[in-house]
Amino acid sequence: MQIFKILLPQEWRELQRDRETAGAPIDLQDGYIHFSTAAQLRETAAKHFAGEKEIFVLACDTEQMEGLLKWEESRGGDLFPHLYGQLDIRSVLWHEVVSLKNGWHQFSDRIPMK
């Protein structure tokens, strides 16, 4: 199954360089790496990345995270995937740059709505 992680450009460059990450500052604060499902992704971008001109969306393989991934209740009672460990770049299936236009992030068709 694919889940999605949003990173800022510098965070993506650091993951490429270091080959793994403990996540963004919010992830470090919360003690786990926040992910979204395809259905949750656009709302996550709007809520936590509003105004960011460029974000990177990483599609990640849950099978590479066995034992470290937990589905926990969060916003609106939805279950969100949380990784309790490092995100290894080998879990990233593909990534895409998403730009801001007219105040909204413009996701490609490659990123599913659900």
N, C-alpha and C positions, 0 to 999 in steps of 0.2 A: 504494500500500500504506500502511496505517496502522501507525505505531509509537507508543509511549507514553512520555511523560515525566512523572515525579512531581515536583511542586514543593510546598514548604511555602507556607502562605498569604501570607507576606511576599514570597516569591520570585515568586508569581503576580501580586501587586499591582505589583511592580517591572517585570515583563514587560509588563503592561498599560500602565503609565505610560511606559516607555522604548521599547516596541515591538520590542525585541530584548534578548537576554541572552547572556552567555558561560556562563551556567549557575550552578549551586549551588557552594558551596565545594569539594565533592569534584570537580566538573567542572573547576574552575579549577586544582585541584591536579594532576589527571591530564592536563590539556591537551586535553580533548575533552568534549563533552556526552554523558552516558550516557542511553541510551534502552533500552526493553525491547519485545519483541514481546508480543502478547496472552498467549501461553503462558508468558512469563517474568514478567509484570507482578505477579502476586500474590506470588510468591516474592521479588521485588525489594522490594515493600512490606514484607513480613514481615522481611526481612533488614536493610534500611536505614532503615525508617521505623517500626519497632516502637515502640509507645507514643505515637506522634504522634496526637493526638485528631482532627486534620483534615488531610487532604492533598488536593491538586488533581491530578487525572489529566488530562493533555492528550493528545488524539489528534492526531497530526501526520502530514502527508502527505509521504511520502518523495520524491515527484516534485519538491517544492519545495526539496529539499536536494541535488539532483544535483551530483556532483563533490565534495561536502563530506562525504558519508556513507560510512562504511566499516563493513563487517561483520567483527568481530574475535572471535577465540576468547576466552572468559572462563570464568566459573563452570561447572564440570562439562563443559568442552569445548564448550558451546553457543556459537553465534555471536550476538553482541550488536551492535546498531547503535550506532555512535559518530559524532557529528557534530563534525567538525574545522572549526569556524567558529561564528558567531553563530546562535542560534535566533531567527528572525524570526517575529513573532506571526502573520504571514500564512500560515505553515505550519501553524498550529493550526486543525484542522477543527472541533473542539468540545472542551469541557472539562467536568469534573464534579467536584463535591466528594465526597470519600469520607470517611466518619466511622468512628471506632473504636467498636466495641461488643463487650463481653465479651472484650476483648483482641485482636480481629481487625478488620481493615478490611472494611467492608461494601460490596463492589462491586455496582453495579447490573447488570441484565441487558444494559444498553447496552454494557458493557465485556465483550467476549467472553472465554471461557475459553481459547480457542486461536486 
